[in-house]
Amino acid sequence: MIAMGNLLFESGHAKTAAKYFQQSLVYNPKEIQALIGLANALYDMGEPKEAVQYYKRAIEIDDGISDVYYNLANALYLLKSVDEAIENYKKALELNPKKVECFYNLGNSYCNKNDYSQAIQFYLNAIALDPLHDPAFYNLGYAYHRTGQLEQAIHSYKLAIKLNHTSSECHFNLASAYSDHGDVDSAIAEYKESLLHDPENVDCIFHIAQIQEEHGQPAEAYAYYKKALGINTTSNRASDGVRRLKKIMDDKGIKYNE
């Protein structure tokens, strides 16, 4: 029954697999592979609270399996039990010090707690083990950004983009870091790059319009406010920007495209 459950789970049939694991546990409530299999199936079915109970039962029988602690931590994180998740990620690392995703998820957990200094260390550990881990570079950039380390943030975002150049979100955050660093031209260039991958990102359009307006480019800013209004016709921010800039340009005799 366990073998069939594993086969069904691996082929994407978690709900049916769970039934086989449950049947196995009827015959032997301490069958650890059935406990782990059922926990994994429940997690995959979107039931992390139930999965936690079976992971913990498995640990009571054998407390030396790294992946069980790791999966338990993932379930706890989903349940917003971040401190307990951190505790179990660390236990998983004690048993498997080279588990990249454990370091990465610890970084995410500390970010969740706004402890960005700790998060940075765990992202760096993940990257040391896997230099091609673009989400770790991206989140490292975010953590650096939140701690005001703008040059390090820009460098990390760039490395993330090098590994995944189609990430609109990464281009957006790099643009934000450039803007905070005072590099207006690079900020606009990255916001525009973000728009190439997500053309209806209104927040991105607003950022471009705001920068251009603040730096004396009313016609260009006007065009972007109009673009935002075309995507979200009920946006007060966009309509206000259009009216404001139109009046400024009319008063100053500046030509613009309607």
N, C-alpha and C positions, 0 to 999 in steps of 0.2 A: 504493500500500500504506500509506503514511503517513496519507493522508486517511482511509482505511478504519479504520486503527488508532485515529486520533483520535476518529472517530465512535463506534466500539465502546467506547472508554474513557469518553467522555462519557455514554454510555448505560448505564454500570455493568458493562460486560463486560471487566474488566481482563485476565483471563487470555487471552481470545481476542485482545484488542488486542495483547498482548505478542507473540503469534505473528506478527502482521503487521509489527510493528516489527523483530522478529528477522529476518524474511525480507528486509526492506529493507536491513538491515545486512549481509546476505550479499552483496548487490550493491555496497554502498558502506559500508564500515566507519566512514567518517568523516561519515556523514549525521547532522548534529547534531539535527535534529528527530526522527529515529528513536531516537537515543541518549536524548534527553530523554523522549520518549514511553515508551520501554521502562523507563527509570528510574522514571517516574511510575507506570506499571502495576505494576512490582515492589513499589514502596512501598505501593500500594493493596492488593496481594495479601498484605501482611504480611511482605515480604522486604526489610527496610531495608538489610541488609548487602550484598545484591546490587545494590540501587538505588544505593548509594553509589558503587560502581565505575563505573556508567554516568554518573552525574552528574559524576564527576571526569573521565571521558573527554570529556564534552561541554565542560567548562571548558577542557580542553587545546586544544580547537579554537576556542572562543570564550569568552573570560573576561570578557565584558561583559554578561552576562544576569543581572539581579538575581534573578529567580525561581529560577534554577538553584542559585545559592548558598543561597537561602532553603530550597528543598526539600532540598538536601544537608544543611543544618544540622538540619532536622527529622528526617531519617533518622539523623544522627549522635547527636542527642539521644535518640532511641529506643534506640540502641545504648549509651547511657550514656557516650558520648564528649563530655562536656559542654564541656570547654575547646575542642575542635575545633569543636563546634557554635557556640559563642560567636564564634569567629574568623570563621566563614562567615556568621553573621547580620550581623556588622559589615561584611563585604564586600558583602553584599546591600544594606545601608543606604547604603554609599558610592555605589552605583549608583542607588538609589531611596530618598532620605532621608525620603520620606513614607509608607513602608510600615508601617502601623500594627501588623500582626501580627508584624513583625520586632522592634519595640520591646517588644511584649508578651511574645514568646517569649524575648527577652533577659532580661526581668525574671524569667521563670520559670527560666531557666538559672542566673541568679545566686542565686535562692532555693534552687535545688537545691544550690548550693555554700555555702549559709548566709551569703552575702554580701548581707544584706538592705538595706544602705545603697545599694549599686549597683542592686539590684532596684527600690527605690523610685524612683530617678531614671528608669529605663526605663519603669516603669508610668506615671509622670507624663508622660513623653514620648508614650506611647500615648494617654493620655487627652486630652492637648493636641490631638492630631490627630483623635481620635474621642471626644467628650464623652459618648457614649452606650454606651461599651464597658464593660458591667457586669462581665465577668470581670476586667478590669483594675482596676476599683474594688475588687472583692472581694479580689483578690490583693494590691493595695496595702494594704488593711486588714490582711491577714495579715502583710505585711512590717512595717508599723508596729507591729502587736501584738507581733511577735517581738523588736522592738527596744525595747519598753517605752513606745512613744509611744501611750498608750492613747486620749487624746482624738482624735488623728488617726486611729487605727484605728476608733474608734466612728463618726467622721464618714464615713470611706470606706465602711464596711460599710453605713451608712444610705443612702448614695448608690447603692450596688450594689442594695440592696433596693428603692429607689425605681424602679430600672430593671427589676428582676426580683423582684417581691414574693413569688413562690412558691418561692424558693430556701430549702429547709429548712436547708441547710448554712450559708448566709449568716446566717440568724436565729440559728443555733446559735453561730456564732463571734462575732456581735454580743453575744449573751448572755454568752459567756465574757469578752469585753472589759469589759462592764459589771460582771461579777462581780469581775474583777481590779481594776477602778476603785473598787470598794466600793459600787456602786449595786445593792443586792440586789433591790429591787422591779422595776427595769428588766430585770435579768438574768432573773428568774423569768418576767416577761411575754414576753421574747424566746424563752426556752426553750419556753414554752407555744405561742408562735406557730410555732416550729420543728416542734413535735409536730403541729400542724394539717396540715402538709404532709407529715409523715413520722410517722404515729402509732405506729409500732413501733420508733422510735429509742430503744433501751434506754439508751444513754449519756445522752441528753437527759433521760430520766425519772430516772436516777440523780442527775444534777446538780440537778434540782429537789428531789428527796428530800433530798439532802445539805444544800442551802442551807436548806430548811425545818427540818430537824433541828437544824442549827447555830444557827438563830435562834428556837428555842423553839416550833416548830409541829409537835409530834410526831404529832398526828392526821392532818395534811395529808401529812407525810412518810411516814407509815405507808401511806396510800392509794397513794402513788406507788411505794413499794417493792412493794406488792401488785400494782400494775399491771405493773411490770417482771417480777415472778415469773410473772404470767399469760402474758407474751410468751415468757419464757425460763424454763421450769420447773426447769432444772438450775442456775440461777444461785445460787451461794453468797452472793454479795454481796446479792442481793435477799432470799433466805431469812434471812440473818443480820440484815438491816435490819428485816424483819418481826418476827422473834423479839425483837430488842433493843427495838424501840419498843413492842411489845405488853407486854413486862414493865414498861417504864417507865410506860406509861399505866395498867396494872393497879395498880402500886404507888402511883400518885398519884391513882387514882380518876378518871382522865380518860376520858370517853366517846369511843367511836370506832366506826366501822362495820366489821363483820367482812367 
